[in-house]
Amino acid sequence: MEALIPVINKLQEVFNTVGADIIQLPQIVVVGTQSSGKSSVLESLVGRDLLPRGTGIVTRRPLILQLVNISPEEQRKAAGDDDDTSMWKSYGQLYKGIDADEWGKFLHTKHKIYTDFDEIRQEIENETERVSGGNKGISAEPIHLRIFSPHVVNLTLVDLPGLTKVPVGDQPRDIELQIKDLILRYISNPNSIILSVTAANTDMATSESLKIAREADPEGRRTLAVITKLDLMDAGTDAMDVLMGRVIPVKLGIIGIVSRSQLDINNKKIVADALKDEHAFLQKKYPSLANRNGTKHLAKTLNRLLMHHIRDCLPELKTRINVLAAQYQSLLNSYGEPVEDKSATLLQLITKFAAEYCHTIEGTAKYIETSELCGGARICYIFHETFGRTLESVDALGGLNTIDILTAIRNATGPRPALFVPEISFELLVKRQIKRLEEPSLRCVELVHEEMQRIIQHCSTYSTQELLRFPKLHDAIVEVVTSLLRRRLPVTNDMVHNLVAIELAYINTKHPDFADACGVLNSNIEEQRRNRLARDSHSLSRDKPTKAPSAMSAPSQETSAVASAEFEGKVSGKDVQVPNGNPDGATTGNWRGMLKGSVSKPDEGPSEDKPKLLVAPGSPHRGPSVNFLDVRVPVSRKLSAREQRDCEVIERLIKSYFLIVRKNIQDSVPKAVMNFLVNYVKDNLQSELVGQLYKSMLLEDLLTESEDMAQRRKEAADMLKALQRASQVIAEIRETHLW
């Protein structure tokens, strides 16, 4: 199990070379208030003076301290007594020719070796001021230091700035929050062990280090408490209850130590002598607890805890490294290799984009959208849902009212009174309704054109990520495809215009569906005519004594003529209604009926006044009243039987023929859009791209990578290399090393 800590140190070195903190490695984090003795604890563990000392805040950057234990045999190898360097390969570097028992090495100074620990302390101070400045400010950028010595145990510790409350000097006002955030960033790592340092001459219940440790580790499974300055407690008091865990219990235990005082440091008292004095003090003051306290016991405890913690974290760590390696491999593949053959690369990218564009339309793309309809599926939705529902919502008689129909019928007859419904009025009205189908048809073309534009972005984002490497090529491809779609849009619109114009050009009243509708309509009219003739005959026979035969003969002949004409299919609609006792009003086909229909008002007097209106047009004194035909018929006027019949006939015919045309438009517009827009773009996209972009003069410009692409490729390659190296390091661990 002793081999586990060097493995973690090696992993830390591997990831430090790429400057990444994506892997949370097991380590011991030292937390405490300012001047609580954190640095003294670390120096006691190392056995040498190597950390800056002084008043106020001294540690202003995280110090990651790796302690590597080397045996005397390994020292001889390091000094060059043995050519076998296999052991040093495990540390990643060869330290051959070093004539010293202990030495250190910083990550930022590369391969420089420090055998003088005063130089190490000075380098820490210089590096701190280089990044944090000289105004007592702090920085989150860590300093990495590795110490090789036969007097240490294998440990990885992180020394952090001490907790403080009040800013001093030029420190920022939020220095307390900055330090707290920095500490939480390290101790929130679930793979870290928290070493909470508290001075013995303070109340443990007010310990800031224990408080912040509990924020990150509420259950206390990762927290070990260290009580410093046992020799500075007030006379008559001791730390027995605290060390026994009676005040505040800590799961991993509480260990007391005696650190060197500032006077000892000023007098250059070495750590070895301080350890002897510490042992003597513990034997005198706490004889029953002496073997469970002290710096040596703390080092062994930390070593044991770290080894067991690494063993528990190793499986998850291995899985995490493998997952990240796969992710960075995929990321590196998306960045692509540096371009060597630009001509082949350009042709390959153009071909791939064109293929992905077509596949997206066909629904065979590699990346299928799951959040919304895209490509060909959306075009299908536009055709059969959006366009189909829009056409179905267009009312066959929308915008038409009875007055419009009557006006069209009268305008179509000219100066002559009409016996039958003029066919030209039907054509004029039905063309007006058919014209309303043009706008939704053009809107359908517009929607498909917009979707074809969206497919460009879809292919650029999801399918051909290589294009992101070359922003100029991406913009050029978008411009070419957009231009092609823009050119095809007027052609498609013209075709849709023509489809509607074709329907308007010839009203085919012999259409099979229209003929069937007219046949059903004529059958209903014939049946209604017979029923009404029967009722009219009964009414006329009852009024025979009061009416002259000559007065009845003319209307009867007109009724017979109209009926026979309707039977032959020349007029469609309701039969002429003959009101009881008014044979002259039985038809509006003659001039009397037309005049009567023009001057009638809803609030007319009794029926006996009506004959006066009929005679009025024949009088020379009432001649100007004939001009009432030019006046628009009031909406509130009650329609005559013939007018009502003619309107119903025209409405039924318009509706029947409109449904036929709408069905044709609903079928032909999607076909036209597919042929003139979608399929044309699919068939000509690649040739268009090659023709406009595959030119020698454009190669250099189009295949210029974005500024940060090369940098991102390098970072991804370095990270992938580090992850692969870390995977190899973990793979070297045998199952026997874990126990």
Secondary structure, DSSP 8 states (H G I E B T S, - for coil): -TTHHHHHHHHHHHHHTTT---S---EEEEEEBTTSSHHHHHHHHHTS--S---SS----S-EEEEEEE--HHHHHHHHTS----HHHHTTTS--TT---S-EEEESTTTT-EE--HHHHHHHHHHHHHHHH-SSS---S--EEEEEEETTS--EEEEE---B-SS--TT--TTHHHHHHHHHHHHHT-TTEEEEEEEETTS-GGG-HHHHHHHHH-TT-TTEEEEEE-GGGS-TT--SHHHHTTSSS--TT-EEE-----HHHHHTT--HHHHHHHHHHHHHHH-GGGGGG-SHHHHHHHHHHHHHHHHHHHHHHHHHHHHHHHHHHHHHHHHH----S-HHHHHHHHHHHHHHHHHHHHHT--SS--SSS--THHHHHHIIIIIIHHHHHTS-TTTT--HHHHHHHHHHHHTTS--SS--HHHHHHHHHHHHGGGHHHHHHHHHHHHHHHHHHHHHIIIII-GGGGG-HHHHHHHHHHHHHHHHHHHHHHHHHHHHHHHHHHH---TT-HHHHHHHHHHHHHHHHHHHHHHHHHHHHHHHTGGGS-HHHHHHHHHHHHHHHHHHHTTS--S------TT-GGGG-SSSHHHHHHHHH--TT---GGGHHHHHHGGGSGGGGGGGGGGGS---TTS---HHHHHHHHHHHHHHHHHHHHHHHHHHHHHHHHHIIIIIHHHHHHHHHHHHHHH--HHHHHHHT---TTHHHHHHHHHHHHHHHHHHHHHHHT--GGGG-
